[in-house]
């Protein structure tokens, strides 16, 4: 499946204030890759977590997010990216008053999030 239409994508795991759609993954063409399109409402985000055994790239598409990686905090805007190494503690939160959108990319078809 070389083309992915967002309307055909699988709903992903969502948390309060976030909406995720898996564009590429084990159930829709991914062999070693997962790409998740996620919307984050103002004030929402993900709790501090790690991904054991693989890294995660989070690209900001719209809005601004606050990203924390191993205790360092940065505000990221469209085109900015958080690259969390395997096992690194990280989180993202939409601290603005407008919705944000990110793409999360994992080099696995079985992304695992361990909250710390």
Buried (B, 14 or more C-beta within 10 A) or exposed (E): EEEBEEEEBBEBEEBEBBBBBBBBBBEBBBEEBBBBBBBBBBEBBBEEBBBEEBBBBBBBEBBBBBBBBEEEEEEBEEEBEBEBEEEBBBBBBBBBEEBBBBBBBBBBBEBEBEEE
